[in-house]
Amino acid sequence: MKKGIYNKTTKENININLKYADTYFKRLKGLMFKKNIDYGLVFIIKAKNRFSSGIHTSFMKFNIDVYFLDENLKIFDIQTLKPWEKYTPLKKADYIIEFEENKIKNKLKKGDEIEFI
C-alpha cells in the first residue's frame, strides 16, 4: 500500500492510503459491497480502447469520485457516480482511481499530472 499522491502540477502531497486493484479479481470486485472506505483504489488497466476503460457502480453502497488518467498519469476526466451507474470516458485510460465522494475534493483536477508516493 502506498501512502499518497504527489500532484506534480501543484507540487502538493495528498496524504491518503492507496490500495491497488492489480489483478483480474481485484478489478472485478473493486468497491462492491463496501460500506465506506478510507483509501483510494487504483486500477492499473492499460486499456486498449475507451470501452475497456468503462466502469460501473453496481452493488456499491456510496457515491464515488472517479479519476481517469493516461499513460503519463495525467488526469483527463473526473466523474462522480452514484450506486448503479455506469460511465465510459471519451478516451482510453491507463489508470483509474476511485475515492469516496469528496474525500480529496479540490486537491486534484483535470490536467494535473500525478505520481504515487
N, C-alpha and C positions, 0 to 999 in steps of 0.2 A: 504494500500500500504506500503510495506516495503521499506527501503532506501538503500539497498545494499546487497552485498555478502561478507562474510568473507572467504577467502581462508585459510583453516586450514593448508594446506600443506606449503604454503609460508608465512603464518602469515601476510597476506596483506588484507586490506579493499578495496573493489571496490565500490565506491560510484556511484550507479545508481538506479533509481527508478525501482521497480518491480511491475508488476500487475499479478494477479492470474487468470488463466482460471480454476476455480474450480467447474464449473457446466457444464452440458452437452452442453448447448447453448453457453457458453463462449468458450469451447473447439472446438465446431463446427465452430464458426466464426473465432476464432484465430486472425490472422492479415490480413485476406482477406479484400480487398477494401481500406486498409490504404495507404496513400501516402508516409508516413515515420513515424518513431516512435522515441521517446527519452527515452525509457524504455525497460526493458526486460520482456517478457511474460513467466510466469512459468506455466507449465501444470503439475498438480498432477494427475497421471493416474493410478499408481499401476497396471500395465499391467499384464495380466495372461500369456502372451507369447510375443515373439518378434514381431509378426504380429500386435498385439494390440498397439505396440509402433511406428508403421509406421506413417509417416506424409506426407503431400503434400503441395505444394505452389500454388495451383490453385487460380486464381483471386487475386494474390498478385502482387504488383507493384514494388518491390525491392528485392534484394538478402538478404538472412538471414544467420546468423551463428546459428547452432543448436547444443546444448549441451545435450547429453543423460546421465542420472545419474541413479545409482542403489539405492536400499533402504537405503544405508548409505550416500547418497548424494556425492558419488564418481563418477567423470566423467569417462565414459568408451568409449565414442565415440564423435567426433566433426565433423560436416559436414557443408559446405557452399552450400546452394541451391539457384538456380535461380528460377524466377517465372515459374510455370507449371511443376515443377519436383516433384518426389516422392522418398521417401527413407525409408527403413526398416533396423534398426540396427541388428547386429548379435545376440544380446541377448535382453531380455525384459528390458524396462526402467520403473522406478517408477516416475521419474521426467524428464521433458524436458524443457529446457529454450531456447527461441528464442530471438535473438538480431538482429538489423540491421547489415549488414555485416561490419566487422572491428570496431564495436562500443567498444568492450573491447579486441581488438586484443592483444595477448601475455600476458593477465592477468590470463587466465585460460587455462589449458592444460590437456590432458588425464592423469588420475591417481590422479589429485588433488581432495581433499575432501573439501567440502564447507559447509557453513551454511548460512541461510538467516538472515539478521540483520535488 
